[in-house]
Amino acid sequence: MIVEIKEYTDEECSFKEIKENPIVLDFSQCRYFLQVHELLKEKFGLPEYYGKNWDALWDCLRDRFYNKEYFEVHIYGYHTMPDDWQEECIKMLEIFDDVHKETPNVVFKLLD
């Protein structure tokens, strides 16, 4: 079995600029679960190598906001997601809480 390993350019490995503050996460338009991670990647300007899993989110967000300017993250549509998605996304909310504890310059607000 041959496994192809993707090599990323320096640009793909970099965080993208966050163009809004507050950062608005609106999960109400997510129609399949992978869109949750795609939205997180887009809104937080995560690198191309973002693994679209909770461990990767923790790693990226901790690095993303450490010693950076103040950011607010407004979370909408969480309660519009199917129950099983909400249950899975509890991990995401726990990560947000942990990120805030380590990097208090980012504040997460669940607004729905």
DSSP file (Angstrom, degrees, kcal/mol; ACC not computed):
  #  RESIDUE AA STRUCTURE BP1 BP2  ACC     N-H-->O    O-->H-N    N-H-->O    O-->H-N    TCO  KAPPA ALPHA  PHI   PSI    X-CA   Y-CA   Z-CA
    1    1 A M              0   0    0      0, 0.0     2,-0.5     0, 0.0     0, 0.0   0.000 360.0 360.0 360.0 127.7    0.0    0.0    0.0
    2    2 A I        -     0   0    0      2,-0.0     2,-0.6     0, 0.0     0, 0.0  -0.877 360.0-159.8-102.4 128.5    1.4    3.4   -1.0
    3    3 A V        -     0   0    0     -2,-0.5     2,-0.5     2,-0.0     0, 0.0  -0.935   8.9-145.2-110.5 123.7    0.4    6.4    1.1
    4    4 A E        -     0   0    0     -2,-0.6     2,-0.5     2,-0.0    -2,-0.0  -0.749  11.2-150.3 -88.5 130.4    0.7    9.8   -0.5
    5    5 A I        -     0   0    0     -2,-0.5     2,-0.4     2,-0.0    -2,-0.0  -0.887  12.2-133.2-104.6 125.1    1.7   12.5    2.0
    6    6 A K        -     0   0    0     -2,-0.5     2,-0.5     1,-0.0    -2,-0.0  -0.609  15.5-154.1 -77.5 129.5    0.5   16.0    1.2
    7    7 A E        -     0   0    0     -2,-0.4     2,-0.3     0, 0.0    -1,-0.0  -0.906  10.9-147.9-103.5 133.3    3.1   18.7    1.5
    8    8 A Y        -     0   0    0     -2,-0.5     2,-0.1     1,-0.1     5,-0.0  -0.749  10.2-124.7-102.4 146.2    1.9   22.2    2.3
    9    9 A T     >  -     0   0    0     -2,-0.3     4,-1.5     1,-0.1     5,-0.1  -0.357  34.2-103.2 -76.3 166.2    3.4   25.4    1.2
   10   10 A D  T  4 S+     0   0    0      1,-0.2     4,-0.5     2,-0.2     3,-0.2   0.886 124.1  53.6 -58.0 -38.8    4.4   28.1    3.8
   11   11 A E  T >4 S+     0   0    0      1,-0.2     3,-0.9     2,-0.2    -1,-0.2   0.891 107.1  50.1 -64.4 -39.8    1.2   30.0    2.9
   12   12 A E  T 34 S+     0   0    0      1,-0.2    36,-2.6    35,-0.1    37,-0.6   0.778 109.0  53.3 -69.1 -25.7   -1.0   27.0    3.5
   13   13 A C  T 3< S+     0   0    0     -4,-1.5    -1,-0.2    34,-0.2     2,-0.2   0.499  95.6  90.4 -86.7  -4.3    0.6   26.4    6.9
   14   14 A S  S <  S-     0   0    0     -3,-0.9    34,-0.2    -4,-0.5     2,-0.2  -0.607  82.1-111.0 -93.9 151.5    0.0   30.0    8.0
   15   15 A F        -     0   0    0     -2,-0.2    31,-0.2    32,-0.1     2,-0.2  -0.552  35.6-127.1 -71.2 144.2   -3.0   31.3    9.8
   16   16 A K        -     0   0    0     29,-2.8     2,-0.1    -2,-0.2    -1,-0.1  -0.565  33.5 -86.9 -89.2 159.4   -5.1   33.6    7.7
   17   17 A E        -     0   0    0     -2,-0.2     2,-0.6     1,-0.1    -1,-0.1  -0.405  34.6-131.2 -65.3 136.8   -6.1   37.1    8.9
   18   18 A I        -     0   0    0      1,-0.1    -1,-0.1    -2,-0.1    26,-0.1  -0.832  22.2-171.6 -88.6 121.2   -9.2   37.4   11.0
   19   19 A K        +     0   0    0     -2,-0.6     2,-0.4    24,-0.1    -1,-0.1   0.440  58.8  55.8 -99.5  -0.1  -11.3   40.1    9.4
   20   20 A E        -     0   0    0     23,-0.2     3,-0.1     4,-0.0    -1,-0.0  -0.986  63.4-147.3-135.4 145.5  -14.0   40.5   12.0
   21   21 A N  S    S+     0   0    0     -2,-0.4     2,-0.2     1,-0.3    52,-0.1  -0.781  94.3  42.9-149.9 102.8  -14.2   41.2   15.6
   22   22 A P  S    S-     0   0    0      0, 0.0     2,-0.5     0, 0.0    -1,-0.3   0.232  95.7-140.5 -78.8 153.3  -16.4   40.0   17.0
   23   23 A I  E     -a   73   0A   0     49,-3.1    51,-3.0    -2,-0.2     2,-0.6  -0.757  16.9-146.8 -81.3 125.9  -16.0   36.7   15.2
   24   24 A V  E     -a   74   0A   0     -2,-0.5     2,-0.7    49,-0.2    51,-0.2  -0.875  15.4-172.2-105.2 118.4  -19.5   35.4   14.4
   25   25 A L  E     -a   75   0A   0     49,-3.1    51,-3.6    -2,-0.6     2,-0.7  -0.933   6.9-179.4-105.8 109.5  -20.0   31.7   14.4
   26   26 A D  E >   +a   76   0A   0     -2,-0.7     3,-0.6    49,-0.2    51,-0.2  -0.899   9.5 175.0-114.6 103.4  -23.5   30.9   13.0
   27   27 A F  G >   +     0   0    0     49,-2.9     3,-1.5    -2,-0.7    50,-0.2   0.453  58.2  94.1 -85.9  -1.2  -24.2   27.2   13.0
   28   28 A S  G 3  S+     0   0    0      1,-0.3    -1,-0.2    48,-0.1    49,-0.1   0.736  84.4  51.3 -66.3 -21.1  -27.8   27.6   11.9
   29   29 A Q  G <  S+     0   0    0     -3,-0.6     2,-0.4     6,-0.1    -1,-0.3   0.444  79.8 115.8 -95.3  -0.1  -26.9   27.1    8.3
   30   30 A C    <   +     0   0    0     -3,-1.5     3,-0.1     1,-0.2    -3,-0.0  -0.569  35.6 176.1 -72.7 124.1  -24.8   23.9    8.8
   31   31 A R        +     0   0    0     -2,-0.4     2,-0.3     1,-0.2    -1,-0.2   0.600  68.4  28.1-105.5 -17.2  -26.6   21.1    6.9
   32   32 A Y  S >  S-     0   0    0      1,-0.1     3,-1.7     0, 0.0     4,-0.4  -0.977  86.2-111.1-142.2 155.9  -24.0   18.4    7.6
   33   33 A F  T >> S+     0   0    0     -2,-0.3     3,-1.7     1,-0.3     4,-0.8   0.819 110.8  63.2 -61.9 -35.7  -21.6   18.0   10.5
   34   34 A L  H 3> S+     0   0    0      1,-0.3     4,-2.1     2,-0.2    -1,-0.3   0.787  91.1  69.1 -60.4 -25.3  -18.4   18.6    8.5
   35   35 A Q  H <> S+     0   0    0     -3,-1.7     4,-2.6     1,-0.2    -1,-0.3   0.801  89.4  63.6 -63.4 -27.5  -19.7   22.1    7.9
   36   36 A V  H <> S+     0   0    0     -3,-1.7     4,-2.1    -4,-0.4    -1,-0.2   0.954 108.0  40.5 -58.8 -49.6  -19.2   22.9   11.6
   37   37 A H  H  X S+     0   0    0     -4,-0.8     4,-2.6     2,-0.2    -2,-0.2   0.860 112.9  54.7 -69.2 -35.3  -15.4   22.3   11.2
   38   38 A E  H  X S+     0   0    0     -4,-2.1     4,-2.3     2,-0.2    -1,-0.2   0.901 109.0  48.6 -64.2 -39.3  -15.4   24.2    7.9
   39   39 A L  H  X S+     0   0    0     -4,-2.6     4,-2.9     2,-0.2     5,-0.3   0.918 111.3  49.7 -65.0 -43.9  -17.0   27.2    9.5
   40   40 A L  H  X S+     0   0    0     -4,-2.1     4,-2.1     1,-0.2     6,-0.3   0.918 111.5  49.3 -60.1 -44.1  -14.5   27.1   12.4
   41   41 A K  H  X>S+     0   0    0     -4,-2.6     5,-2.2     2,-0.2     4,-0.5   0.922 115.3  43.5 -61.5 -45.5  -11.6   26.9    9.9
   42   42 A E  H ><5S+     0   0    0     -4,-2.3     3,-0.8     3,-0.2    -2,-0.2   0.957 116.7  43.6 -66.4 -51.4  -12.9   29.8    7.9
   43   43 A K  H 3<5S+     0   0    0     -4,-2.9   -23,-0.2     1,-0.3    -2,-0.2   0.825 118.9  42.5 -69.9 -32.9  -13.9   32.1   10.8
   44   44 A F  H 3<5S-     0   0    0     -4,-2.1    -1,-0.3    -5,-0.3    -2,-0.2   0.456 106.9-124.1 -91.7  -0.5  -10.7   31.5   12.8
   45   45 A G  T <<5 -     0   0    0     -3,-0.8   -29,-2.8    -4,-0.5    -3,-0.2   0.893  43.6-177.2  62.9  40.5   -8.5   31.7    9.8
   46   46 A L      < -     0   0    0     -5,-2.2    -1,-0.1    -6,-0.3   -32,-0.1  -0.348  28.1 -98.8 -74.5 153.1   -7.0   28.2   10.5
   47   47 A P    >   -     0   0    0      0, 0.0     3,-1.9     0, 0.0   -34,-0.2  -0.165  33.4-104.7 -67.4 164.0   -4.3   26.8    8.3
   48   48 A E  T 3  S+     0   0    0    -36,-2.6   -35,-0.1     1,-0.3   -36,-0.1   0.781 117.6  63.4 -59.9 -29.1   -4.9   24.3    5.5
   49   49 A Y  T 3   +     0   0    0    -37,-0.6    -1,-0.3     2,-0.0   -36,-0.1   0.489  68.6 135.5 -78.8  -0.3   -3.6   21.5    7.6
   50   50 A Y    <   -     0   0    0     -3,-1.9     7,-0.1     1,-0.2    -9,-0.0  -0.282  52.2-144.6 -51.0 124.9   -6.4   21.9   10.2
   51   51 A G        -     0   0    0      2,-0.1    -1,-0.2     1,-0.1     3,-0.1   0.408  21.7-126.0 -81.9   0.9   -7.4   18.3   10.9
   52   52 A K  S    S+     0   0    0      1,-0.2     2,-0.3   -15,-0.1   -15,-0.1   0.909  74.3 103.9  54.0  47.7  -11.2   19.0   11.4
   53   53 A N  S  > S-     0   0    0    -16,-0.1     4,-2.1     1,-0.1    -1,-0.2  -0.937  84.8-102.5-147.3 168.7  -11.3   17.3   14.8
   54   54 A W  H  > S+     0   0    0     -2,-0.3     4,-2.3     1,-0.2     5,-0.2   0.860 117.7  52.8 -68.3 -36.8  -11.5   18.6   18.3
   55   55 A D  H  > S+     0   0    0      1,-0.2     4,-2.3     2,-0.2    -1,-0.2   0.922 111.3  47.7 -63.0 -42.4   -7.8   17.9   19.2
   56   56 A A  H  > S+     0   0    0      2,-0.2     4,-2.7     1,-0.2     5,-0.2   0.882 109.5  53.6 -65.2 -38.3   -6.7   19.9   16.1
   57   57 A L  H  X S+     0   0    0     -4,-2.1     4,-2.9     2,-0.2     5,-0.3   0.939 108.9  48.8 -62.1 -46.1   -9.1   22.7   17.0
   58   58 A W  H  X S+     0   0    0     -4,-2.3     4,-2.3     1,-0.2     5,-0.2   0.947 113.2  47.0 -57.5 -50.0   -7.6   23.0   20.5
   59   59 A D  H  X S+     0   0    0     -4,-2.3     4,-1.8     1,-0.2    -1,-0.2   0.928 115.9  44.3 -59.2 -47.0   -4.1   23.1   19.1
   60   60 A C  H  X S+     0   0    0     -4,-2.7     4,-2.8     1,-0.2    -1,-0.2   0.917 114.4  47.1 -67.9 -44.1   -4.9   25.7   16.5
   61   61 A L  H  X S+     0   0    0     -4,-2.9     4,-2.1    -5,-0.2     5,-0.2   0.896 109.6  53.0 -68.5 -38.6   -6.9   28.0   18.7
   62   62 A R  H  X S+     0   0    0     -4,-2.3     4,-1.0    -5,-0.3    -1,-0.2   0.939 117.0  39.1 -59.6 -45.6   -4.4   28.0   21.5
   63   63 A D  H  < S+     0   0    0     -4,-1.8    -2,-0.2    -5,-0.2    -1,-0.2   0.869 112.6  58.7 -70.3 -36.2   -1.7   29.0   19.1
   64   64 A R  H  < S+     0   0    0     -4,-2.8    -2,-0.2     1,-0.2    -1,-0.2   0.873 117.6  27.4 -61.8 -40.9   -4.0   31.3   17.2
   65   65 A F  H >< S+     0   0    0     -4,-2.1     3,-1.6    -5,-0.1    -1,-0.2   0.471  83.5 125.0-107.4  -3.1   -4.9   33.6   20.2
   66   66 A Y  T 3< S-     0   0    0     -4,-1.0     3,-0.1     1,-0.3    37,-0.1  -0.413  93.3  -9.8 -64.2 124.9   -1.8   33.3   22.5
   67   67 A N  T 3  S+     0   0    0     -2,-0.2    -1,-0.3     1,-0.2     2,-0.2   0.829 109.3 126.9  56.0  36.9   -0.5   36.8   23.2
   68   68 A K    <   -     0   0    0     -3,-1.6    -1,-0.2     1,-0.2     3,-0.1  -0.562  65.3 -72.8-112.5 179.7   -2.7   38.4   20.6
   69   69 A E        -     0   0    0     -2,-0.2     2,-0.2     1,-0.1    -1,-0.2  -0.074  64.3 -76.1 -65.4 171.7   -5.2   41.2   20.6
   70   70 A Y        -     0   0    0     36,-0.1     2,-0.4   -49,-0.0    36,-0.2  -0.531  53.8-179.9 -74.0 133.8   -8.6   41.0   22.3
   71   71 A F  E     - b   0 106A   0     34,-2.9    36,-2.4    -2,-0.2     2,-0.4  -0.988  17.3-155.8-132.9 144.4  -11.3   39.0   20.4
   72   72 A E  E     - b   0 107A   0     -2,-0.4   -49,-3.1    34,-0.2     2,-0.5  -0.947   8.1-156.9-112.6 143.3  -14.9   38.2   21.1
   73   73 A V  E     -ab  23 108A   0     34,-3.1    36,-3.2    -2,-0.4     2,-0.6  -0.979   4.8-159.7-120.4 117.8  -16.5   35.2   19.5
   74   74 A H  E     -ab  24 109A   0    -51,-3.0   -49,-3.1    -2,-0.5     2,-0.6  -0.870   7.6-156.3-100.9 124.4  -20.3   35.2   19.2
   75   75 A I  E     +ab  25 110A   0     34,-3.2    36,-2.8    -2,-0.6    37,-0.4  -0.887  17.3 171.8-108.6 119.8  -21.9   31.8   18.8
   76   76 A Y  E     +a   26   0A   0    -51,-3.6   -49,-2.9    -2,-0.6   -48,-0.1  -0.861  56.0  27.2-120.9 156.0  -25.3   31.6   17.2
   77   77 A G  S >> S+     0   0    0     -2,-0.3     3,-1.0   -51,-0.2     4,-0.6   0.511  70.8 127.6  77.6   5.1  -27.4   28.6   16.0
   78   78 A Y  G >4 S+     0   0    0      1,-0.3     3,-1.1     2,-0.2    11,-0.1   0.931  77.2  46.6 -58.8 -44.8  -26.0   26.1   18.5
   79   79 A H  G 34 S+     0   0    0      1,-0.2    -1,-0.3     7,-0.0     7,-0.1   0.513 102.9  64.7 -79.7  -3.5  -29.4   25.1   19.7
   80   80 A T  G <4 S+     0   0    0     -3,-1.0    -1,-0.2     2,-0.1    -2,-0.2   0.576  83.3  96.6 -89.7 -11.1  -30.7   24.8   16.1
   81   81 A M  S << S-     0   0    0     -3,-1.1     5,-0.1    -4,-0.6   -53,-0.1  -0.408  93.1 -86.5 -74.2 154.2  -28.4   21.9   15.4
   82   82 A P    >>  -     0   0    0      0, 0.0     4,-2.3     0, 0.0     3,-0.7  -0.235  43.0-108.9 -55.7 151.5  -29.7   18.4   15.7
   83   83 A D  H 3> S+     0   0    0      1,-0.3     4,-2.4     2,-0.2     5,-0.2   0.859 118.6  52.7 -54.2 -41.4  -29.5   17.0   19.2
   84   84 A D  H 3> S+     0   0    0      1,-0.2     4,-2.0     2,-0.2    -1,-0.3   0.849 109.4  50.1 -68.3 -31.2  -26.7   14.5   18.4
   85   85 A W  H <> S+     0   0    0     -3,-0.7     4,-3.0     2,-0.2    -2,-0.2   0.917 109.3  51.2 -68.1 -43.3  -24.6   17.4   16.9
   86   86 A Q  H  X S+     0   0    0     -4,-2.3     4,-0.6     1,-0.2    -2,-0.2   0.910 109.5  50.8 -59.6 -41.4  -25.2   19.5   20.0
   87   87 A E  H >< S+     0   0    0     -4,-2.4     3,-0.9     1,-0.2     4,-0.4   0.928 113.3  44.4 -62.2 -44.9  -24.0   16.6   22.1
   88   88 A E  H >< S+     0   0    0     -4,-2.0     3,-1.3     1,-0.2     4,-0.4   0.880 109.4  57.1 -65.6 -37.7  -20.9   16.2   20.0
   89   89 A C  H 3X S+     0   0    0     -4,-3.0     4,-2.1     1,-0.3    -1,-0.2   0.513  80.5  85.9 -77.7  -3.6  -20.3   20.0   20.0
   90   90 A I  H <X S+     0   0    0     -3,-0.9     4,-2.2    -4,-0.6    -1,-0.3   0.880  87.1  57.7 -57.9 -34.9  -20.2   20.1   23.7
   91   91 A K  H <> S+     0   0    0     -3,-1.3     4,-2.1    -4,-0.4    -1,-0.2   0.890 103.1  52.2 -60.6 -39.4  -16.5   19.2   23.2
   92   92 A M  H  > S+     0   0    0     -4,-0.4     4,-2.5     2,-0.2    -2,-0.2   0.926 109.1  48.8 -62.7 -45.2  -16.2   22.4   21.1
   93   93 A L  H  X S+     0   0    0     -4,-2.1     4,-2.1     1,-0.2    -2,-0.2   0.867 110.1  52.0 -64.2 -36.2  -17.7   24.5   23.9
   94   94 A E  H  X S+     0   0    0     -4,-2.2     4,-2.5     2,-0.2    -1,-0.2   0.888 109.0  50.7 -65.4 -38.7  -15.3   22.9   26.4
   95   95 A I  H  X S+     0   0    0     -4,-2.1     4,-3.0     2,-0.2     5,-0.2   0.924 108.1  52.3 -63.6 -43.9  -12.4   23.7   24.1
   96   96 A F  H  X S+     0   0    0     -4,-2.5     4,-2.3     1,-0.2    -2,-0.2   0.913 110.4  48.6 -58.1 -42.4  -13.6   27.3   23.9
   97   97 A D  H  X S+     0   0    0     -4,-2.1     4,-2.0     2,-0.2    -1,-0.2   0.921 112.9  47.2 -63.3 -44.5  -13.7   27.5   27.7
   98   98 A D  H  X S+     0   0    0     -4,-2.5     4,-2.0     2,-0.2     5,-0.2   0.888 110.6  52.1 -64.9 -39.8  -10.2   26.0   27.9
   99   99 A V  H  X S+     0   0    0     -4,-3.0     4,-3.0     1,-0.2    -1,-0.2   0.926 109.1  50.5 -63.0 -43.4   -8.8   28.4   25.3
  100  100 A H  H  < S+     0   0    0     -4,-2.3    -1,-0.2    -5,-0.2    -2,-0.2   0.901 108.2  52.8 -61.4 -40.1  -10.3   31.3   27.2
  101  101 A K  H  < S+     0   0    0     -4,-2.0    -1,-0.2     1,-0.2    -2,-0.2   0.890 117.7  36.9 -62.8 -38.7   -8.6   30.1   30.4
  102  102 A E  H  < S+     0   0    0     -4,-2.0    -2,-0.2     1,-0.3    -1,-0.2   0.801 132.6  27.4 -83.3 -30.1   -5.2   29.9   28.7
  103  103 A T    ><  -     0   0    0     -4,-3.0     3,-1.9    -5,-0.2    -1,-0.3  -0.706  67.4-179.7-132.9  80.5   -5.7   33.0   26.6
  104  104 A P  T 3  S+     0   0    0      0, 0.0    -4,-0.1     0, 0.0    -1,-0.1   0.545  71.0  82.2 -64.7  -4.3   -8.1   35.3   28.4
  105  105 A N  T 3  S+     0   0    0    -40,-0.2   -34,-2.9   -35,-0.1     2,-0.5   0.501  85.4  66.5 -77.3  -2.3   -7.8   37.8   25.5
  106  106 A V  E <   -b   71   0A   0     -3,-1.9     2,-0.4   -36,-0.2   -34,-0.2  -0.986  68.8-168.9-121.1 129.0  -10.4   35.8   23.6
  107  107 A V  E     -b   72   0A   0    -36,-2.4   -34,-3.1    -2,-0.5     2,-0.5  -0.957   7.0-154.6-121.2 130.7  -14.0   35.6   25.0
  108  108 A F  E     -b   73   0A   0     -2,-0.4     2,-0.5   -36,-0.2   -34,-0.2  -0.896   9.6-170.6-107.5 130.7  -16.6   33.2   23.7
  109  109 A K  E     -b   74   0A   0    -36,-3.2   -34,-3.2    -2,-0.5     2,-0.8  -0.972  16.0-150.3-127.1 119.1  -20.3   34.0   24.1
  110  110 A L  E     +b   75   0A   0     -2,-0.5   -34,-0.2   -36,-0.2   -36,-0.1  -0.788  23.4 176.7 -85.1 111.8  -23.1   31.5   23.4
  111  111 A L              0   0    0    -36,-2.8   -35,-0.1    -2,-0.8    -1,-0.1   0.274 360.0 360.0-110.6   9.7  -25.9   33.9   22.2
  112  112 A D              0   0    0    -37,-0.4    -1,-0.2   -36,-0.0   -36,-0.1   0.451 360.0 360.0-116.8 360.0  -28.8   31.7   21.2
